[in-house]
Amino acid sequence: MKQNKPIAIFDSGIGGLTVYRELKARLPHERFIYLGDTARLPYGSKSAETVIKYSLQNAEFLVSLGVKMLVVACNTASSFALDALVDRFDMPIVGVIASGVRRALTLTKNKRVGVIATEATVGSASYQNLLRELGPQTEVHAAACPLFVPLVEEGWLDHPVTREVARIYLEPLRAQGVDALILGCTHYPLLKGVLAATLGPDVQLVDSAAALAGEISSILTALNLERRPEAGGAAEDDFYVTDSIPRFQRVAEIFLERKLDRIRLVDLGAAPRREG
């Protein structure tokens, strides 16, 4: 049955686990397949053409495993590749940008919203354009924070270097008076403690993962794609990476606070291609 097929999630690395964690908490009966393209991260410094190419390869692999929905848990891929993915694959495909924008517009009181993201996402203006479209009176301030992704991948979630980098990146946004800050990269919620301490209590951190989980739940219900009770048992989730299982496993287990046994290495160049 189509309803009992897994939901696929992909990211450039470990950051998409912030989305996976929210989805698993919201939809514990669903089965998930997660792909972290760790061999080719970060996506945020790549060209749009390269990000689209990588995203299509990721999706080809996941679709070959028989999934019912694709979640693009990478802001850079959502910025550049979402349209190409929707054109290529006949299934529900969801990105992470719109949910974060809607949440920020709900939270801001002074109409000053900040966005931190990779260089590519900031350069695409995806967040800035949608914020201004949905909240025409909103003052938007965006900043690229390229060092955050490698710091997270290294597991330096509360390291003196990370705190100093955060201070340097965030001081201009604090000076501009933003009261809501969109974490425009799925790696960044892993740094929430450092970010909150740097910005203080007057700035709301907007993690799109929670809002996205609610939207995906609604989509599954509307399309009659919820996993059926007769599927039975706890849903076993699978994790794939394109480089270094131990490195991914170490940080992932700290973040998810549980052991991960079902992690496999995949060569996307050798992944089966979808016909048609």
C-alpha positions as CSV (number, residue, x, y, z in Angstrom):
1,M,0.0,0.0,0.0
2,K,1.2,3.5,-0.9
3,Q,0.3,4.7,2.6
4,N,2.8,2.4,4.2
5,K,5.8,3.6,2.1
6,P,8.4,5.7,3.9
7,I,8.9,9.5,3.9
8,A,12.2,10.6,2.4
9,I,14.3,13.4,3.9
10,F,17.5,14.8,2.4
11,D,20.1,17.4,3.5
12,S,23.7,18.2,2.7
13,G,24.7,16.7,6.0
14,I,23.5,16.4,9.6
15,G,21.4,19.5,9.7
16,G,18.3,17.9,8.3
17,L,18.1,15.8,11.5
18,T,16.5,18.8,13.0
19,V,13.6,18.3,10.6
20,Y,13.7,14.5,11.1
21,R,13.4,14.9,14.9
22,E,10.4,17.1,14.7
23,L,8.7,14.8,12.1
24,K,9.4,11.7,14.2
25,A,7.9,13.4,17.3
26,R,4.8,14.5,15.4
27,L,4.4,11.3,13.3
28,P,5.9,8.5,15.3
29,H,4.0,5.8,13.3
30,E,5.6,6.9,10.0
31,R,8.7,5.3,8.6
32,F,11.5,7.7,7.4
33,I,14.6,7.4,5.2
34,Y,17.2,10.0,5.7
35,L,20.0,10.9,3.3
36,G,22.9,13.2,4.3
37,D,25.1,14.1,1.4
38,T,28.1,14.4,3.7
39,A,30.7,13.9,0.9
40,R,29.6,17.1,-0.9
41,L,28.7,19.5,1.9
42,P,28.4,22.4,2.3
43,Y,25.8,23.2,-0.4
44,G,25.8,26.8,0.7
45,S,29.0,27.7,-1.1
46,K,28.0,25.9,-4.4
47,S,26.5,27.4,-7.5
48,A,22.7,27.1,-8.2
49,E,23.5,24.6,-11.0
50,T,25.5,22.4,-8.8
51,V,22.9,22.4,-6.0
52,I,20.2,21.4,-8.5
53,K,22.4,18.6,-9.8
54,Y,23.1,17.3,-6.3
55,S,19.5,17.6,-5.3
56,L,18.2,15.6,-8.3
57,Q,20.8,12.9,-7.6
58,N,19.7,12.7,-4.0
59,A,16.1,12.5,-5.0
60,E,16.7,9.8,-7.7
61,F,18.3,7.6,-5.1
62,L,15.5,8.1,-2.5
63,V,12.7,7.6,-5.1
64,S,14.4,4.4,-6.1
65,L,13.8,3.1,-2.6
66,G,10.0,3.5,-3.0
67,V,9.0,6.5,-1.0
68,K,5.7,8.4,-0.8
69,M,6.9,11.9,-0.1
70,L,10.1,13.9,-0.4
71,V,11.1,16.5,2.2
72,V,13.9,18.8,1.2
73,A,15.5,19.5,4.6
74,C,18.1,21.9,3.2
75,N,17.4,25.6,2.8
76,T,19.9,26.0,0.0
77,A,18.4,23.1,-2.0
78,S,14.9,24.5,-1.2
79,S,16.0,27.8,-2.6
80,F,17.4,26.5,-5.8
81,A,16.2,23.0,-6.6
82,L,12.5,22.8,-5.4
83,D,11.0,23.6,-8.8
84,A,13.3,21.2,-10.6
85,L,12.4,18.4,-8.1
86,V,8.6,19.1,-8.5
87,D,9.0,19.0,-12.3
88,R,10.9,15.7,-12.2
89,F,9.0,13.6,-9.6
90,D,5.3,12.8,-9.3
91,M,4.9,12.9,-5.5
92,P,4.4,15.5,-2.8
93,I,7.6,17.5,-2.4
94,V,8.0,19.9,0.5
95,G,10.8,22.5,1.2
96,V,11.6,24.3,4.4
97,I,11.4,28.0,3.5
98,A,7.7,28.9,3.5
99,S,7.0,27.5,6.9
100,G,9.8,29.5,8.5
101,V,8.6,32.7,6.9
102,R,5.0,32.2,8.1
103,R,6.2,31.5,11.6
104,A,8.5,34.6,11.8
105,L,5.7,36.9,10.6
106,T,3.5,35.5,13.4
107,L,6.1,36.1,16.0
108,T,7.6,39.5,15.2
109,K,6.1,42.5,17.1
110,N,8.2,45.3,15.6
111,K,8.2,44.0,12.0
112,R,12.0,43.6,11.9
113,V,12.9,40.1,10.9
114,G,16.4,38.7,10.6
115,V,17.5,35.8,8.5
116,I,20.7,33.8,8.9
117,A,21.6,31.3,6.3
118,T,24.3,30.0,4.0
119,E,25.8,32.3,1.4
120,A,23.8,30.6,-1.4
121,T,20.5,30.9,0.4
122,V,21.0,34.6,1.3
123,G,22.2,35.3,-2.2
124,S,19.1,33.6,-3.7
125,A,16.9,36.1,-1.7
126,S,14.3,33.3,-1.2
127,Y,13.6,34.3,2.4
128,Q,13.8,38.0,1.8
129,N,11.4,37.9,-1.2
130,L,8.8,35.7,0.5
131,L,8.9,37.8,3.8
132,R,8.3,41.0,1.8
133,E,5.5,39.2,-0.2
134,L,3.6,37.9,2.8
135,G,4.5,40.8,5.1
136,P,4.8,43.9,3.0
137,Q,5.6,46.1,6.0
138,T,8.4,43.9,7.2
139,E,11.9,45.2,7.5
140,V,14.2,42.3,6.5
141,H,17.9,41.9,7.5
142,A,19.8,38.9,6.2
143,A,23.3,37.7,7.0
144,A,25.3,34.8,5.6
145,C,26.9,32.6,8.3
146,P,29.1,30.1,6.4
147,L,31.1,28.9,9.3
148,F,28.2,27.5,11.3
149,V,27.7,24.4,9.1
150,P,31.3,23.1,9.5
151,L,31.2,23.9,13.2
152,V,28.0,21.8,13.6
153,E,29.4,19.0,11.4
154,E,32.5,19.0,13.7
155,G,30.2,18.7,16.7
156,W,31.3,22.0,18.2
157,L,27.7,22.9,19.3
158,D,28.8,24.9,22.4
159,H,32.5,25.6,21.9
160,P,34.4,28.8,22.6
161,V,35.1,29.2,18.9
162,T,31.4,28.7,18.1
163,R,30.4,31.3,20.6
164,E,32.9,33.9,19.2
165,V,31.8,33.2,15.6
166,A,28.2,33.7,16.7
167,R,29.0,37.0,18.3
168,I,30.7,38.3,15.2
169,Y,27.9,37.2,12.9
170,L,24.9,38.2,15.1
171,E,26.0,41.6,16.5
172,P,24.9,43.5,13.3
173,L,21.5,41.9,13.4
174,R,21.1,42.7,17.1
175,A,22.1,46.3,16.4
176,Q,19.4,46.5,13.7
177,G,16.8,45.6,16.3
178,V,15.4,42.4,14.9
179,D,13.0,40.6,17.3
180,A,12.6,37.4,15.2
181,L,15.4,35.5,13.6
182,I,14.8,32.8,11.1
183,L,17.4,30.0,11.3
184,G,17.6,29.7,7.5
185,C,19.7,26.5,7.5
186,T,18.7,23.2,9.1
187,H,22.1,23.0,10.7
188,Y,21.5,26.1,12.8
189,P,18.9,24.8,15.3
190,L,21.7,22.6,16.7
191,L,23.3,25.9,17.8
192,K,20.1,27.3,19.5
193,G,21.8,27.5,22.9
194,V,24.7,29.6,21.6
195,L,22.4,31.7,19.4
196,A,19.9,32.4,22.2
197,A,22.7,33.4,24.6
198,T,24.2,35.7,22.1
199,L,21.0,37.5,21.1
200,G,19.3,37.6,24.5
201,P,15.6,37.0,25.4
202,D,14.1,39.7,23.3
203,V,14.8,37.9,20.0
204,Q,12.6,34.9,19.1
205,L,14.5,32.1,17.2
206,V,12.4,30.7,14.4
207,D,13.1,27.0,13.6
208,S,11.0,26.1,10.6
209,A,11.2,22.4,11.4
210,A,8.4,22.4,13.9
211,A,6.1,24.4,11.6
212,L,7.1,22.1,8.7
213,A,6.2,19.0,10.7
214,G,2.6,20.3,11.2
215,E,2.3,21.1,7.5
216,I,3.5,17.7,6.4
217,S,1.0,16.0,8.8
218,S,-1.8,18.0,7.1
219,I,-0.6,17.1,3.7
220,L,-0.5,13.3,4.5
221,T,-4.1,13.6,5.9
222,A,-5.4,15.5,2.9
223,L,-3.8,13.1,0.4
224,N,-4.8,10.0,2.4
225,L,-1.1,9.0,2.7
226,E,-1.0,8.4,6.5
227,R,0.6,5.1,7.4
228,R,-2.0,2.4,8.1
229,P,-2.3,0.8,11.6
230,E,-2.3,-2.6,10.0
231,A,1.3,-2.0,8.9
232,G,2.1,-3.0,12.5
233,G,5.0,-2.5,14.9
234,A,7.3,0.4,15.4
235,A,8.5,2.0,12.2
236,E,12.2,1.3,11.6
237,D,14.0,4.3,10.1
238,D,17.0,4.1,7.8
239,F,19.9,6.6,7.4
240,Y,22.2,7.0,4.4
241,V,25.4,9.1,4.1
242,T,27.8,9.6,1.2
243,D,30.9,9.8,3.4
244,S,32.1,8.7,6.9
245,I,29.5,6.8,8.8
246,P,31.3,7.2,12.2
247,R,31.5,11.0,11.9
248,F,27.8,11.3,11.1
249,Q,26.9,8.8,13.8
250,R,28.8,10.5,16.5
251,V,27.1,13.9,16.1
252,A,23.7,12.4,15.2
253,E,23.5,10.3,18.3
254,I,24.4,13.3,20.5
255,F,21.6,15.3,18.9
256,L,19.0,12.6,18.8
257,E,19.9,11.2,22.2
258,R,19.7,7.6,21.0
259,K,21.8,5.0,19.3
260,L,21.6,4.7,15.5
261,D,22.3,1.3,14.1
262,R,20.8,1.5,10.6
263,I,23.3,3.8,8.9
264,R,24.6,2.9,5.4
265,L,27.1,4.4,3.0
266,V,25.8,5.1,-0.5
267,D,27.6,6.1,-3.7
268,L,25.2,8.4,-5.4
269,G,27.1,8.0,-8.7
270,A,26.2,4.3,-8.6
271,A,22.7,4.8,-7.3
272,P,19.9,3.3,-9.5
273,R,18.2,5.8,-11.8
274,R,14.5,6.2,-12.1
275,E,13.2,5.4,-15.5
276,G,10.8,7.7,-17.3
